Amino acid sequence: MKNSFTLLIGAVISAVLLSYMFLYQVRYDQVAVRTTFDKADATSVQSTPGLKWRLPWPIHKVTHYSKRLQLLEDKIEELQTADGKSVIVRTYLTWRIENPLDFYVTLKDPAEASRQLSSRLREIRGVISRYRLDELVNLDQDKLKLAQIEEEAKRALETSLADSGYGLKVESIGLYKIVLPEATTEKIFETMIKTRERLAENALQEGQAQASAIRSEAKSARDRILAFAERRAQTIRSQGDREASQEYSSFAKNEDFAIFLRKVEALKKMLDHNTTFVLSADSLGILDWFSRDPGQSAPATPPVAGGRPAPAARQTP
């Protein structure tokens, strides 16, 4: 029983060793290059995931590469822009292995690829130096040229890599960080202050011009309204004068009767509601009947418009 168990353990270990010697695995995110005596050809690239066979070393040697994007960040460096301003930038790029066979033949190691790409990142800095500072940093998105800079640098780097035959492909290039030196920051602040002052002055002048236009328009409208009102008032006065002249001509025919009618109209308006109308006895001349001689006729009632006080009226609810 003990010998059987030992044989089983030995068989398992042997199978593992034989599998390690004759098989290798390719994951879904990898590509493998299997060389024969360190020589690779078109059949050496294995990109399909799964278990693959091989002969023991040193006949076959397998090198695995990742299919994923690789990130490379450049160091921070101060540059001079086209308008003579200093700016501190940090660039980056993402790359991947496009042709594993060319990559193995030329570079072999991803670390070597990173060194080669780092040296070529200077091309990005050269592209940045051809642009002004306001094209790198600006509140107006339309004036920024970052996308154009990144695209131009990517094309230049792709051309350089195509001639090298490294089997690499650059997916993207960008500016990771833009920092302004202290001296440049002070100049920018001074420029911003002058710009804001100029904008404020332009806004003030525009507001004054608009206010003047509004006042002028309001004055013109006022003059038109007053002129129209004056013409309308003159028309009404003329019409009133014509109607009054007609009334006056009618009154002139019988002035006492006209005055009496106007008083009656006034009394109608005064006595329109529940009103107690009190008259002085003297104004009616009733007591004159007791103080006159029997043969004397009744005295005429003095006109209301005379010197006697006007009758008093009291309104009741």
Backbone as numpy.savetxt, mean C-alpha at the origin, in Angstrom:
# Nx Ny Nz CAx CAy CAz Cx Cy Cz
23.52 -79.82 19.65 22.69 -78.60 19.65 23.55 -77.35 19.65
24.61 -77.43 20.46 25.51 -76.29 20.55 26.26 -76.10 19.24
26.65 -77.18 18.60 27.36 -77.07 17.33 26.45 -76.52 16.23
25.18 -76.86 16.29 24.24 -76.34 15.29 24.07 -74.83 15.41
23.99 -74.37 16.65 23.84 -72.93 16.88 25.07 -72.18 16.41
26.22 -72.75 16.67 27.47 -72.11 16.25 27.56 -72.05 14.73
27.15 -73.14 14.10 27.15 -73.14 12.64 26.18 -72.09 12.07
25.04 -71.94 12.75 24.06 -70.95 12.29 24.62 -69.54 12.39
25.27 -69.24 13.52 25.87 -67.92 13.71 26.96 -67.69 12.67
27.76 -68.69 12.41 28.81 -68.56 11.42 28.26 -68.33 10.03
27.15 -69.03 9.70 26.55 -68.85 8.39 26.00 -67.43 8.22
25.39 -66.91 9.30 24.85 -65.54 9.24 25.96 -64.53 9.04
27.04 -64.69 9.78 28.16 -63.76 9.65 28.78 -63.85 8.27
28.88 -65.04 7.76 29.44 -65.21 6.42 28.55 -64.56 5.36
27.22 -64.72 5.54 26.30 -64.11 4.59 26.40 -62.59 4.62
26.56 -62.05 5.83 26.69 -60.58 5.94 27.97 -60.12 5.27
29.06 -60.83 5.51 30.32 -60.44 4.90 30.28 -60.56 3.39
29.67 -61.66 2.92 29.57 -61.81 1.48 28.68 -60.73 0.86
27.58 -60.38 1.56 26.71 -59.30 1.07 27.45 -57.97 1.02
28.27 -57.71 2.05 29.03 -56.47 2.08 30.06 -56.44 0.96
30.61 -57.61 0.64 31.64 -57.67 -0.38 31.07 -57.63 -1.79
29.89 -58.19 -1.99 29.35 -58.33 -3.34 28.12 -57.46 -3.62
27.58 -56.78 -2.61 26.40 -55.95 -2.80 26.65 -54.54 -2.23
25.97 -53.58 -2.79 25.96 -52.22 -2.23 24.57 -51.61 -2.50
24.24 -50.64 -1.71 22.90 -50.03 -1.77 22.97 -48.62 -2.34
21.97 -48.28 -3.14 21.79 -46.92 -3.66 20.45 -46.40 -3.17
20.49 -45.37 -2.35 19.25 -44.79 -1.83 18.60 -43.90 -2.88
17.34 -43.51 -2.58 16.58 -42.72 -3.56 17.17 -41.34 -3.78
17.89 -40.82 -2.78 18.47 -39.48 -2.89 19.96 -39.54 -3.21
20.42 -40.67 -3.75 21.84 -40.82 -4.05 22.03 -41.29 -5.49
23.26 -41.11 -5.94 23.72 -41.70 -7.19 25.10 -42.29 -6.89
25.37 -43.43 -7.46 26.62 -44.12 -7.17 27.45 -44.26 -8.44
28.76 -44.20 -8.26 29.71 -44.42 -9.35 30.55 -45.65 -8.98
30.40 -46.72 -9.73 31.16 -47.96 -9.49 32.31 -48.04 -10.49
33.52 -47.96 -9.99 34.70 -47.98 -10.85 35.35 -49.35 -10.82
36.03 -49.64 -11.90 36.80 -50.89 -12.00 38.28 -50.52 -12.06
38.98 -50.84 -10.95 40.38 -50.46 -10.82 40.53 -48.95 -11.00
39.60 -48.22 -10.34 39.59 -46.75 -10.33 39.35 -46.13 -11.71
38.81 -46.91 -12.63 38.47 -46.39 -13.94 36.95 -46.43 -14.10
36.40 -45.31 -14.57 34.94 -45.18 -14.71 34.58 -44.96 -16.16
33.42 -45.48 -16.53 32.88 -45.26 -17.87 31.38 -44.99 -17.76
30.71 -45.01 -18.90 29.28 -44.67 -18.90 28.45 -45.67 -18.11
28.91 -46.92 -18.03 28.14 -47.94 -17.28 28.40 -47.89 -15.79
29.26 -47.00 -15.36 29.62 -46.95 -13.93 28.58 -46.23 -13.08
27.77 -45.39 -13.67 26.80 -44.58 -12.92 25.57 -45.42 -12.61
25.22 -45.50 -11.34 24.04 -46.23 -10.88 23.13 -45.23 -10.16
22.01 -44.89 -10.78 21.10 -43.89 -10.19 19.78 -44.49 -9.73
19.50 -45.76 -10.08 18.24 -46.39 -9.68 18.36 -46.90 -8.24
17.44 -46.56 -7.35 17.54 -47.04 -5.96 17.44 -48.56 -5.88
18.10 -49.13 -4.87 18.04 -50.57 -4.62 19.41 -51.16 -4.37
19.47 -52.50 -4.29 20.73 -53.22 -4.09 21.38 -53.49 -5.43
22.68 -53.26 -5.49 23.46 -53.49 -6.71 24.62 -54.45 -6.37
25.06 -55.19 -7.37 26.16 -56.12 -7.12 27.48 -55.48 -7.52
28.54 -56.03 -6.95 29.89 -55.58 -7.25 30.87 -56.70 -6.88
32.07 -56.55 -7.38 33.15 -57.44 -7.01 33.93 -56.84 -5.85
34.55 -57.64 -5.07 35.27 -57.11 -3.89 36.38 -56.14 -4.30
36.68 -55.26 -3.36 37.81 -54.33 -3.54 39.09 -55.14 -3.65
40.01 -54.81 -4.51 40.15 -53.54 -5.25 39.63 -53.59 -6.67
38.84 -54.59 -6.99 38.35 -54.66 -8.37 37.32 -53.56 -8.59
36.28 -53.58 -7.76 35.25 -52.54 -7.85 35.32 -51.63 -6.63
35.13 -50.37 -6.88 35.05 -49.36 -5.82 33.82 -48.50 -6.07
33.02 -48.26 -5.04 31.75 -47.53 -5.18 31.85 -46.20 -4.42
31.49 -45.13 -5.08 31.45 -43.79 -4.48 30.03 -43.26 -4.60
29.48 -42.82 -3.46 28.11 -42.30 -3.43 28.13 -40.78 -3.41
27.19 -40.19 -4.19 27.01 -38.74 -4.20 25.53 -38.44 -3.94
25.30 -37.33 -3.31 23.92 -36.92 -3.01 23.30 -36.20 -4.21
22.02 -36.45 -4.41 21.28 -35.75 -5.46 20.71 -34.42 -4.97
20.75 -34.17 -3.70 20.13 -32.97 -3.13 20.95 -31.71 -3.45
20.28 -30.58 -3.31 20.95 -29.31 -3.53 21.98 -29.07 -2.43
23.09 -28.50 -2.83 24.15 -28.16 -1.89 24.21 -26.63 -1.76
24.34 -26.15 -0.53 24.39 -24.71 -0.25 25.82 -24.30 0.03
26.24 -23.24 -0.62 27.58 -22.69 -0.41 27.45 -21.20 -0.13
27.92 -20.77 1.04 27.89 -19.37 1.44 29.29 -18.78 1.38
29.38 -17.62 0.77 30.67 -16.96 0.65 30.93 -16.14 1.90
32.18 -15.73 2.09 32.53 -14.90 3.24 32.09 -13.45 3.00
31.97 -12.69 4.07 31.59 -11.28 3.98 32.77 -10.47 3.43
32.45 -9.60 2.47 33.50 -8.81 1.83 32.95 -7.43 1.47
33.81 -6.43 1.61 33.42 -5.04 1.29 33.72 -4.77 -0.18
32.74 -4.17 -0.87 32.87 -3.89 -2.29 32.65 -2.41 -2.54
33.06 -1.97 -3.72 32.86 -0.60 -4.16 31.81 -0.61 -5.26
30.75 0.17 -5.10 29.69 0.22 -6.09 30.08 1.16 -7.24
29.25 1.19 -8.27 29.57 1.99 -9.45 29.59 3.49 -9.14
28.83 3.93 -8.13 28.79 5.35 -7.78 29.77 5.70 -6.66
30.73 4.82 -6.38 31.78 5.13 -5.42 31.40 4.90 -3.97
30.32 4.20 -3.68 29.91 3.92 -2.31 30.42 2.54 -1.88
30.68 2.39 -0.61 31.13 1.11 -0.07 29.94 0.33 0.46
29.97 -0.97 0.24 28.90 -1.84 0.72 29.52 -3.19 1.08
29.01 -3.78 2.15 29.48 -5.08 2.61 28.42 -6.11 2.22
28.83 -7.14 1.47 27.88 -8.13 0.97 28.36 -9.52 1.35
27.39 -10.42 1.38 27.66 -11.85 1.55 26.80 -12.60 0.55
27.42 -13.38 -0.30 26.71 -14.07 -1.38 26.58 -15.56 -1.06
25.70 -16.20 -1.80 25.53 -17.64 -1.65 25.14 -18.21 -3.01
25.26 -19.53 -3.12 24.77 -20.23 -4.31 24.37 -21.64 -3.91
23.46 -22.19 -4.68 23.04 -23.58 -4.51 23.41 -24.35 -5.78
23.91 -25.57 -5.60 24.37 -26.35 -6.73 24.06 -27.82 -6.47
24.14 -28.58 -7.52 23.98 -30.04 -7.43 24.82 -30.69 -8.52
24.99 -32.00 -8.36 25.77 -32.76 -9.34 24.85 -33.15 -10.49
25.12 -32.63 -11.66 24.30 -32.93 -12.84 24.81 -34.16 -13.60
26.13 -34.28 -13.68 26.75 -35.41 -14.39 27.72 -36.10 -13.42
27.29 -37.19 -12.77 28.16 -37.84 -11.78 29.47 -38.36 -12.37
29.45 -38.83 -13.63 30.67 -39.37 -14.22 31.72 -38.27 -14.40
31.30 -37.10 -14.96 32.24 -35.98 -15.11 32.71 -35.47 -13.76
31.82 -35.46 -12.81 32.19 -34.99 -11.47 33.24 -35.91 -10.86
33.06 -37.21 -11.02 34.02 -38.14 -10.44 35.37 -38.03 -11.14
35.36 -37.85 -12.43 36.62 -37.79 -13.17 37.39 -36.52 -12.85
36.71 -35.39 -12.68 37.39 -34.09 -12.50 37.61 -33.72 -11.04
36.59 -33.90 -10.22 36.67 -33.41 -8.84 36.68 -34.53 -7.79
35.86 -35.52 -7.97 35.71 -36.68 -7.08 35.07 -36.33 -5.74
35.53 -35.27 -5.08 35.09 -34.97 -3.71 34.21 -33.72 -3.70
33.04 -33.73 -3.03 32.21 -32.51 -2.92 32.93 -31.35 -2.25
33.88 -31.64 -1.35 34.63 -30.56 -0.72 35.47 -29.80 -1.75
36.04 -30.54 -2.70 36.80 -29.89 -3.76 35.89 -29.04 -4.64
34.66 -29.54 -4.87 33.69 -28.76 -5.64 33.36 -27.45 -4.94
33.24 -27.49 -3.61 32.96 -26.26 -2.86 34.11 -25.27 -2.98
35.33 -25.75 -2.98 36.49 -24.85 -3.13 36.52 -24.22 -4.51
36.21 -25.01 -5.53 36.20 -24.47 -6.88 35.10 -23.43 -7.06
33.94 -23.69 -6.50 32.83 -22.74 -6.62 33.09 -21.47 -5.81
33.76 -21.59 -4.67 34.07 -20.41 -3.86 34.97 -19.45 -4.62
35.91 -20.00 -5.36 36.79 -19.13 -6.14 36.04 -18.43 -7.26
34.98 -19.06 -7.76 34.20 -18.46 -8.85 33.13 -17.50 -8.34
32.91 -17.45 -7.05 31.95 -16.49 -6.51 32.44 -15.05 -6.66
33.71 -14.88 -6.96 34.22 -13.53 -7.21 33.53 -12.89 -8.41
33.06 -13.73 -9.32 32.34 -13.19 -10.47 31.07 -12.46 -10.03
30.43 -12.96 -8.98 29.24 -12.28 -8.45 29.63 -10.91 -7.90
30.73 -10.84 -7.18 31.16 -9.56 -6.63 31.52 -8.59 -7.75
32.09 -9.11 -8.84 32.38 -8.22 -9.97 31.12 -7.68 -10.62
30.07 -8.49 -10.67 28.80 -8.02 -11.22 28.19 -6.96 -10.32
28.26 -7.16 -9.01 27.69 -6.19 -8.07 28.38 -4.84 -8.20
29.68 -4.84 -8.44 30.43 -3.58 -8.53 30.02 -2.73 -9.72
29.30 -3.30 -10.66 28.86 -2.52 -11.83 27.53 -1.81 -11.61
26.96 -1.92 -10.42 25.67 -1.30 -10.12 25.83 -0.25 -9.03
24.89 0.71 -9.01 24.91 1.77 -8.02 24.33 1.28 -6.69
24.57 2.07 -5.65 24.09 1.69 -4.33 22.57 1.72 -4.26
21.94 2.71 -4.91 20.48 2.79 -4.85 19.81 1.66 -5.62
20.57 0.93 -6.43 20.03 -0.25 -7.11 20.16 -1.51 -6.26
20.92 -1.40 -5.15 21.05 -2.50 -4.21 20.17 -2.32 -2.99
20.04 -1.07 -2.54 19.25 -0.75 -1.34 18.33 0.40 -1.69
17.04 0.15 -1.65 16.07 1.19 -2.00 14.70 0.78 -1.48
13.93 1.78 -1.02 12.57 1.50 -0.57 11.63 1.26 -1.74
12.00 1.78 -2.89 11.19 1.59 -4.09 11.59 0.28 -4.76
10.65 -0.68 -4.77 10.96 -1.99 -5.33 11.28 -1.92 -6.82
10.73 -0.95 -7.52 10.96 -0.85 -8.97 12.39 -0.44 -9.30
13.09 0.19 -8.35 14.44 0.65 -8.61 15.50 -0.38 -8.22
15.11 -1.43 -7.53 16.08 -2.45 -7.13 16.46 -3.32 -8.32
17.74 -3.68 -8.39 18.27 -4.51 -9.47 18.82 -5.84 -8.95
18.35 -6.28 -7.78 18.90 -7.50 -7.19 18.64 -8.72 -8.07
17.40 -8.84 -8.55 17.08 -9.99 -9.40 17.92 -9.99 -10.68
18.14 -8.81 -11.25 18.96 -8.71 -12.46 20.40 -9.08 -12.16
20.91 -8.64 -11.01 22.29 -8.97 -10.63 22.44 -10.48 -10.45
21.50 -11.10 -9.76 21.58 -12.53 -9.52 21.50 -13.32 -10.82
20.63 -12.91 -11.73 20.50 -13.61 -13.00 21.76 -13.45 -13.85
22.33 -12.26 -13.86 23.55 -12.02 -14.64 24.71 -12.83 -14.07
24.83 -12.87 -12.74 25.91 -13.65 -12.12 25.73 -15.15 -12.37
24.49 -15.60 -12.36 24.24 -17.03 -12.62 24.64 -17.41 -14.03
24.31 -16.57 -15.01 24.70 -16.87 -16.39 26.21 -16.92 -16.54
26.91 -15.98 -15.90 28.36 -15.95 -16.00 28.98 -17.20 -15.37
28.45 -17.62 -14.23 28.99 -18.79 -13.56 28.66 -20.08 -14.32
27.49 -20.16 -14.92 27.14 -21.33 -15.72 28.06 -21.46 -16.93
28.39 -20.34 -17.55 29.32 -20.38 -18.69 30.69 -20.87 -18.26
31.13 -20.40 -17.10 32.45 -20.82 -16.59 32.47 -22.30 -16.24
31.39 -22.81 -15.64 31.34 -24.22 -15.27 31.19 -25.12 -16.50
30.49 -24.64 -17.52 30.34 -25.44 -18.73 31.69 -25.67 -19.40
32.57 -24.69 -19.36 33.91 -24.85 -19.96 34.81 -25.74 -19.11
34.55 -25.81 -17.82 35.42 -26.60 -16.93 35.13 -28.09 -17.01
33.88 -28.47 -17.31 33.54 -29.88 -17.39 33.46 -30.57 -16.05
33.04 -29.84 -14.99 32.97 -30.41 -13.66 31.72 -31.27 -13.45
30.75 -31.16 -14.34 29.51 -31.90 -14.15 28.60 -31.29 -13.10
28.77 -30.01 -12.80 27.97 -29.31 -11.80 26.92 -28.44 -12.48
25.86 -28.16 -11.75 24.84 -27.24 -12.23 24.48 -26.28 -11.09
24.55 -24.99 -11.38 24.19 -23.96 -10.40 22.69 -23.70 -10.51
22.00 -23.90 -9.42 20.55 -23.69 -9.40 20.17 -22.25 -9.12
20.88 -21.60 -8.21 20.54 -20.21 -7.86 21.75 -19.53 -7.27
21.79 -18.20 -7.45 22.81 -17.34 -6.87 22.09 -16.13 -6.28
22.49 -15.72 -5.11 21.82 -14.59 -4.49 22.70 -13.85 -3.50
22.20 -12.72 -3.04 22.86 -11.91 -2.01 22.26 -12.29 -0.67
23.05 -12.89 0.18 22.58 -13.34 1.48 22.42 -12.18 2.45
23.32 -11.22 2.37 23.29 -10.10 3.32 23.94 -8.89 2.67
23.35 -7.71 2.93 23.92 -6.44 2.49 24.02 -5.53 3.71
25.23 -5.13 4.03 25.47 -4.27 5.20 26.19 -3.02 4.71
25.76 -1.88 5.24 26.38 -0.61 4.87 27.40 -0.20 5.93
28.60 0.20 5.53 29.57 0.73 6.50 29.04 2.01 7.16
29.66 2.35 8.27 29.19 3.51 9.05 29.27 4.80 8.23
30.36 4.98 7.52 30.50 6.21 6.72 29.45 6.27 5.63
29.21 5.14 5.00 28.18 5.11 3.95 26.80 5.34 4.54
26.56 4.79 5.73 25.26 4.98 6.39 25.00 6.45 6.68
26.02 7.17 7.16 25.84 8.60 7.44 25.52 9.37 6.16
26.20 9.04 5.07 25.91 9.72 3.81 24.50 9.41 3.33
24.11 8.17 3.52 22.75 7.79 3.10 21.70 8.54 3.92
21.95 8.65 5.22 21.01 9.39 6.06 20.94 10.86 5.65
22.08 11.45 5.33 22.07 12.84 4.87 21.28 12.98 3.57
21.50 12.03 2.67 20.75 12.06 1.41 19.26 11.87 1.64
18.91 10.96 2.55 17.51 10.74 2.86 16.86 11.98 3.47
17.60 12.66 4.36 17.05 13.87 4.99 16.81 14.95 3.93
17.79 15.14 3.04 17.61 16.14 1.99 16.46 15.77 1.06
16.35 14.47 0.78 15.24 14.03 -0.09 13.90 14.29 0.57
13.78 13.96 1.85 12.52 14.19 2.56 12.20 15.68 2.67
13.23 16.50 2.91 13.00 17.94 2.96 12.51 18.46 1.61
13.11 17.95 0.54 12.68 18.37 -0.79 11.24 17.92 -1.07
10.92 16.71 -0.65 9.55 16.23 -0.83 8.56 17.05 -0.01
8.97 17.40 1.22 8.09 18.21 2.06 7.88 19.60 1.45
8.96 20.18 0.91 8.83 21.49 0.28 7.93 21.43 -0.95
8.10 20.37 -1.74 7.23 20.22 -2.91 5.78 20.03 -2.50
5.57 19.25 -1.42 4.20 19.04 -0.95 3.59 20.34 -0.43
4.43 21.15 0.27 3.94 22.44 0.78 3.57 23.38 -0.38
4.44 23.45 -1.38 4.14 24.31 -2.52 2.90 23.81 -3.27
2.78 22.52 -3.41 1.59 21.98 -4.08 0.33 22.28 -3.28
0.43 22.16 -1.94 -0.73 22.47 -1.11 -1.10 23.95 -1.18
-0.10 24.81 -1.19 -0.39 26.24 -1.31 -1.03 26.55 -2.66
-0.55 25.92 -3.71 -1.15 26.15 -5.03 -2.60 25.66 -5.06
-2.85 24.49 -4.48 -4.21 23.99 -4.43 -5.10 24.88 -3.58
-4.56 25.36 -2.45 -5.36 26.25 -1.59 -5.69 27.55 -2.32
-4.72 28.09 -3.05 -4.99 29.32 -3.81 -6.05 29.08 -4.88
-5.96 27.92 -5.54 -6.97 27.60 -6.56 -8.34 27.44 -5.94
-8.40 26.81 -4.76 -9.69 26.62 -4.08 -10.27 27.96 -3.66
-9.41 28.85 -3.10 -9.90 30.17 -2.70 -10.39 30.96 -3.91
-9.64 30.88 -5.00 -10.06 31.60 -6.21 -11.39 31.06 -6.73
-11.53 29.75 -6.72 -12.77 29.15 -7.19 -13.93 29.51 -6.27
-13.68 29.49 -4.93 -14.73 29.86 -3.99 -15.14 31.32 -4.15
-14.16 32.19 -4.36 -14.48 33.62 -4.56 -15.29 33.81 -5.83
-14.90 33.09 -6.89 -15.65 33.21 -8.14 -17.09 32.70 -7.96
-17.23 31.59 -7.24 -18.58 31.07 -6.99 -19.39 32.03 -6.15
-18.73 32.63 -5.14 -19.44 33.61 -4.30 -19.91 34.79 -5.13
-19.02 35.29 -5.99 -19.41 36.44 -6.81 -20.57 36.07 -7.74
-20.55 34.86 -8.30 -21.65 34.45 -9.18 -22.96 34.35 -8.39
-22.88 33.78 -7.18 -24.09 33.63 -6.36 -24.63 35.00 -5.97
-23.72 35.90 -5.54 -24.18 37.24 -5.14 -24.77 38.00 -6.33
-24.15 37.85 -7.50 -24.69 38.53 -8.67 -26.06 37.98 -9.03
-26.22 36.66 -8.96 -27.52 36.07 -9.24 -28.56 36.52 -8.21
-28.14 36.52 -6.92 -29.07 36.95 -5.87 -29.47 38.42 -6.05
-28.51 39.25 -6.45 -28.80 40.67 -6.65 -29.78 40.85 -7.82
-29.54 40.09 -8.90 -30.46 40.19 -10.03 -31.85 39.69 -9.63
-31.89 38.62 -8.87 -33.18 38.09 -8.42 -33.89 39.07 -7.49
-33.13 39.67 -6.59 -33.72 40.65 -5.68 -34.23 41.87 -6.43
-33.47 42.29 -7.43 -33.91 43.44 -8.22 -35.20 43.12 -8.98
-35.29 41.87 -9.48 -36.51 41.46 -10.17 -37.70 41.46 -9.22
-37.46 40.92 -8.00 -38.55 40.89 -7.00 -38.95 42.30 -6.59
-37.95 43.18 -6.41 -38.28 44.55 -6.04 -39.08 45.24 -7.16
-38.67 45.00 -8.39 -39.40 45.62 -9.51 -40.84 45.11 -9.56
-41.00 43.79 -9.37 -42.34 43.22 -9.37 -43.16 43.77 -8.20
-42.50 43.88 -7.03 -43.21 44.46 -5.88 -43.61 45.91 -6.10
-42.70 46.64 -6.74 -43.04 48.05 -7.01 -44.22 48.14 -7.98
-44.24 47.24 -8.98 -45.37 47.28 -9.91 -46.67 46.92 -9.19
-46.64 45.87 -8.38 -47.85 45.51 -7.66 -48.25 46.59 -6.66
-47.25 47.21 -6.02 -47.57 48.27 -5.05 -48.18 49.48 -5.75
-47.66 49.78 -6.92 -48.23 50.94 -7.64 -49.69 50.67 -8.01
-50.00 49.41 -8.34 -51.39 49.07 -8.63 -52.25 49.20 -7.36
-51.72 48.72 -6.22 -52.45 48.86 -4.96 -52.63 50.34 -4.59
-51.58 51.11 -4.78 -51.69 52.53 -4.43 -52.74 53.25 -5.29
-52.78 52.86 -6.56 -53.80 53.51 -7.42 -55.21 53.13 -6.97
-55.36 51.86 -6.49 -56.68 51.46 -5.98 -57.00 52.17 -4.67
-55.98 52.29 -3.78 -56.20 52.99 -2.50 -56.52 54.47 -2.71
-55.93 55.05 -3.73 -56.13 56.50 -3.94 -57.58 56.83 -4.28
-58.32 55.86 -4.79 -59.72 56.10 -5.13 -60.58 56.29 -3.88
-60.32 55.56 -2.79 -61.06 55.67 -1.54 -60.11 55.31 -0.42
-59.40 56.27 0.09 -58.37 56.01 1.08 -58.96 55.49 2.40
-60.10 56.09 2.86 -60.67 55.65 4.13 -61.13 54.21 4.07
-61.76 53.84 2.94 -62.23 52.47 2.80 -61.06 51.48 2.71
-59.98 51.90 2.07 -58.81 51.04 1.97 -58.17 50.82 3.32
-58.12 51.90 4.14 -57.56 51.77 5.49 -58.43 50.86 6.33
-59.77 51.01 6.19 -60.69 50.15 6.92 -60.49 48.68 6.57
-60.30 48.38 5.29 -60.08 46.99 4.87 -58.79 46.42 5.43
-57.77 47.23 5.47 -56.50 46.75 6.02 -56.63 46.48 7.49
-57.41 47.29 8.19 -57.61 47.05 9.62 -58.41 45.77 9.83
-59.40 45.55 8.98 -60.18 44.32 9.10 -59.29 43.09 8.89
-58.42 43.17 7.89 -57.50 42.05 7.65 -56.58 41.84 8.84
-56.13 42.93 9.45 -55.28 42.81 10.63 -56.02 42.17 11.78
-57.30 42.56 11.97 -58.09 41.95 13.04 -58.33 40.47 12.78
-58.53 40.07 11.54 -58.71 38.64 11.23 -57.48 37.84 11.62
-56.35 38.38 11.37 -55.13 37.66 11.75 -54.94 37.64 13.26
-55.32 38.76 13.92 -55.16 38.82 15.37 -56.16 37.93 16.09
-57.39 37.83 15.55 -58.46 37.08 16.20 -58.66 35.71 15.57
-57.61 35.16 14.99 -57.74 33.87 14.31 -57.99 32.74 15.29
-57.49 32.85 16.52 -57.65 31.82 17.55 -58.60 32.34 18.64
-58.77 31.54 19.70 -59.64 31.96 20.82 -59.04 33.17 21.50
-59.62 34.31 21.24 -59.04 35.57 21.71 -60.13 36.42 22.34
-59.78 36.98 23.48 -60.67 37.96 24.15 -60.17 39.35 23.81
-61.02 40.10 23.15 -60.63 41.42 22.66 -61.27 42.46 23.58
-60.42 43.24 24.26 -60.89 44.24 25.24 -60.67 45.64 24.65
-61.73 46.43 24.66 -61.66 47.80 24.17 -61.96 48.79 25.28
-61.33 49.87 25.23 -61.60 50.93 26.20 -62.97 51.56 25.91
-63.74 51.88 26.98 -65.07 52.49 26.81 -64.96 53.86 26.16
-63.87 54.52 26.44 -63.69 55.83 25.83 -63.51 55.74 24.33
-62.83 54.62 23.92 -62.60 54.49 22.48 -63.88 54.23 21.73
-64.94 53.67 22.44 -66.21 53.42 21.79 -67.16 54.63 21.83
-66.86 55.62 22.76 -67.71 56.82 22.85 -69.07 56.57 23.49
-69.18 55.46 24.31 -70.47 55.15 24.93 -70.84 56.19 25.98
-69.87 56.64 26.78 -70.16 57.61 27.85 -70.53 58.97 27.29
-70.23 59.20 26.04 -70.60 60.50 25.46 -72.13 60.63 25.33
-72.84 59.53 25.35 -74.31 59.57 25.27 -74.91 60.15 26.55
-74.20 60.00 27.67 -74.72 60.52 28.95 -74.29 61.94 29.22
-73.26 62.41 28.59 -72.75 63.75 28.89 -73.21 64.80 27.86
-73.86 64.39 26.77 -74.27 65.36 25.76 -75.67 65.88 26.06
-76.03 66.97 25.45 -77.38 67.56 25.57 -78.36 66.72 24.80
-79.65 66.76 25.23 -80.64 65.93 24.55 -80.76 66.26 23.06
-80.59 67.47 22.71 -80.75 67.83 21.30 -79.48 67.70 20.47
-78.41 67.32 21.18 -77.11 67.23 20.47 -76.97 65.86 19.86
-76.47 65.84 18.66 -76.26 64.55 17.98 -75.06 63.82 18.57
-75.01 62.52 18.34 -73.91 61.70 18.90 -72.58 62.09 18.26
-71.60 62.20 19.15 -70.28 62.59 18.60 -69.71 61.49 17.72
-68.99 61.94 16.80 -68.32 60.96 15.89 -67.23 60.22 16.63
-67.16 58.94 16.34 -66.12 58.10 16.99 -64.76 58.45 16.41
-63.85 58.81 17.31 -62.52 59.18 16.78 -61.88 58.01 16.07
-61.20 58.29 15.03 -60.55 57.19 14.28 -59.54 56.45 15.15
-59.42 55.20 14.81 -58.49 54.35 15.57 -57.07 54.84 15.43
-56.77 55.40 14.25 -55.40 55.85 14.00 -55.08 57.14 14.70
-56.05 57.70 15.54 -55.82 58.96 16.22 -54.84 58.83 17.35
-54.96 59.77 18.27 -54.01 59.80 19.36 -54.35 58.89 20.50
-55.58 58.23 20.51 -55.93 57.34 21.61 -55.08 56.08 21.57
-54.98 55.49 22.70 -54.19 54.24 22.71 -54.91 53.15 21.96
-54.17 52.26 21.33 -54.73 51.16 20.55 -55.39 50.17 21.46
-56.47 49.52 20.97 -57.16 48.54 21.83 -56.21 47.40 22.18
-56.44 46.88 23.39 -55.59 45.76 23.88 -56.28 44.46 23.60
-55.49 43.44 23.30 -56.01 42.11 23.02 -55.36 41.12 23.93
-56.14 40.20 24.45 -55.62 39.16 25.32 -56.01 37.82 24.75
-55.08 36.97 24.55 -55.32 35.66 23.93 -55.45 34.62 25.03
-56.52 33.84 24.90 -56.76 32.76 25.87 -56.49 31.43 25.22
-56.10 30.49 26.00 -55.81 29.20 25.40 -57.06 28.53 24.92
